[in-house]
Amino acid sequence: MVSEQPAPEESVHTISPAHWQQFANEETNAHRICSLSQGWSERLGNNVLLNHQTQTVLESLDAHWQQFSAQELQSSEEFRVFSRHLPRQNAERSIPALLRGSPDLPPETEVVENGVRYGIDFSAGYAVGLFLDQRANRSLLRGWRPKRLLNTFAYTCSFSVCAALAGAETVSVDLSKKSIERGAENFRLNGLSPADHRFVADDVLDIMPKLIQRKERFDSIVLDPPTFSRGSKGRRFNAENDLEKLLLLALDLATPSARILLSTNCTRVRTSDLESMSRFALKSRRLNGQFLRTGALPDFPPDAGARTLWIMLRP
Ligand SMILES: C[S@@+](CC[C@H](N)C(=O)[O-])C[C@H]1O[C@@H](n2cnc3c(N)ncnc32)[C@H](O)[C@@H]1O
């Protein structure tokens, strides 16, 4: 755990009971609750996950949740509370720990976001199954009613489920067979047959050139890689250096009016960097396009979450 250094002027971003009710009206029970500079709390169905860099932050988030649930929500619902340490090094990541609630309940649960169901597993690893900061992008994709989606770095295939619910044929690619299997389960949870879609447990940088060779084309492509990873044959992926290569491959797979989501958690890459990179890539492929940034989410502070940009190709 890092040394205890309380931020001099802690900024607190919290939702109100009205937001909570609005999420419920939208059939959403997976959202942030409170964000501090060194951690945040999030609701996942009848569970609360307290993400913290230090013990002090964990205690502040827990105190906020107890006060919010008892006094502001006046909820009689039972919530399990988990804590998850946010280490500086990825190698030190561990699974969430149960802080309060019955240890006899299963670690798996389900959440709903805009009426779409997703499986959550508190015992699966550091990440529990759904990245809440992509809610607006998932909703946009579904609303566009795509015909063919290529979802790279698909994790539990949340983007694929949204596209499939809108009628798309989907191809989901992720190195992790376990994540891809959880993705197929998310299809089943939503009454979709995984047999009608493609799930590929392989390296995106091996699969994209093969799709290009086969002249496959997609009207929507999601590029949301991790900051660092080690792919097949030990190949290293580094978002800062490799995003552009990924985008060029995506442009070679795109239909003339395709929409491509470029997204990164890499703190060194700003949305303006994504725009410059996209302008360069479009120019080098002699393509035209416009950019769309999704609006702020009410449960996230302005600069929190992934930096994302939609590239809307124009014929
Ligand atoms: C940030 S998560 C993606 C989140 C996902 N887009 C979502 O919204 O749920 C990164 C994923 O990339 C996968 N991954 C990392 N390197 C990869 C590679 N070279 N090829 C395919 N998948 C990779 C990991 O297994 C992990 O599931």
Ligand as a Chemical Component Dictionary entry (heavy atoms), coordinates in Angstrom:
data_LIG
# 
_chem_comp.id                   LIG 
_chem_comp.type                 NON-POLYMER 
_chem_comp.pdbx_formal_charge   0 
_chem_comp.three_letter_code    LIG 
# 
loop_
_chem_comp_atom.comp_id 
_chem_comp_atom.atom_id 
_chem_comp_atom.alt_atom_id 
_chem_comp_atom.type_symbol 
_chem_comp_atom.charge 
_chem_comp_atom.model_Cartn_x 
_chem_comp_atom.model_Cartn_y 
_chem_comp_atom.model_Cartn_z 
_chem_comp_atom.pdbx_ordinal 
LIG C1  C1  C 0  -9.130  -2.677 -21.286 1  
LIG S1  S1  S 1  -9.686  -4.335 -21.503 2  
LIG C2  C2  C 0  -10.841 -4.045 -22.768 3  
LIG C3  C3  C 0  -12.189 -3.622 -22.251 4  
LIG C4  C4  C 0  -13.318 -3.781 -23.225 5  
LIG N1  N1  N 0  -13.109 -2.997 -24.428 6  
LIG C5  C5  C 0  -14.627 -3.420 -22.575 7  
LIG O1  O1  O 0  -15.134 -2.298 -22.797 8  
LIG O2  O2  O -1 -15.151 -4.231 -21.799 9  
LIG C6  C6  C 0  -8.306  -5.054 -22.324 10 
LIG C7  C7  C 0  -8.499  -6.472 -22.872 11 
LIG O3  O3  O 0  -7.503  -6.661 -23.867 12 
LIG C8  C8  C 0  -7.093  -8.013 -23.872 13 
LIG N2  N2  N 0  -5.803  -8.072 -24.581 14 
LIG C9  C9  C 0  -4.611  -7.577 -24.179 15 
LIG N3  N3  N 0  -3.691  -7.706 -25.168 16 
LIG C10 C10 C 0  -4.324  -8.289 -26.222 17 
LIG C11 C11 C 0  -3.920  -8.644 -27.527 18 
LIG N4  N4  N 0  -2.679  -8.432 -27.943 19 
LIG N5  N5  N 0  -4.827  -9.215 -28.343 20 
LIG C12 C12 C 0  -6.101  -9.439 -27.917 21 
LIG N6  N6  N 0  -6.553  -9.084 -26.690 22 
LIG C13 C13 C 0  -5.677  -8.516 -25.849 23 
LIG C14 C14 C 0  -7.077  -8.414 -22.417 24 
LIG O4  O4  O 0  -7.208  -9.815 -22.278 25 
LIG C15 C15 C 0  -8.299  -7.617 -21.881 26 
LIG O5  O5  O 0  -9.460  -8.423 -21.882 27 
# 
loop_
_chem_comp_bond.comp_id 
_chem_comp_bond.atom_id_1 
_chem_comp_bond.atom_id_2 
_chem_comp_bond.value_order 
_chem_comp_bond.pdbx_ordinal 
LIG C1  S1  SING 1  
LIG S1  C2  SING 2  
LIG S1  C6  SING 3  
LIG C2  C3  SING 4  
LIG C3  C4  SING 5  
LIG C4  N1  SING 6  
LIG C4  C5  SING 7  
LIG C5  O1  DOUB 8  
LIG C5  O2  SING 9  
LIG C6  C7  SING 10 
LIG C7  O3  SING 11 
LIG C7  C15 SING 12 
LIG O3  C8  SING 13 
LIG C8  N2  SING 14 
LIG C8  C14 SING 15 
LIG N2  C9  SING 16 
LIG N2  C13 SING 17 
LIG C9  N3  DOUB 18 
LIG N3  C10 SING 19 
LIG C10 C11 SING 20 
LIG C10 C13 DOUB 21 
LIG C11 N4  SING 22 
LIG C11 N5  DOUB 23 
LIG N5  C12 SING 24 
LIG C12 N6  DOUB 25 
LIG N6  C13 SING 26 
LIG C14 O4  SING 27 
LIG C14 C15 SING 28 
LIG C15 O5  SING 29 
# 
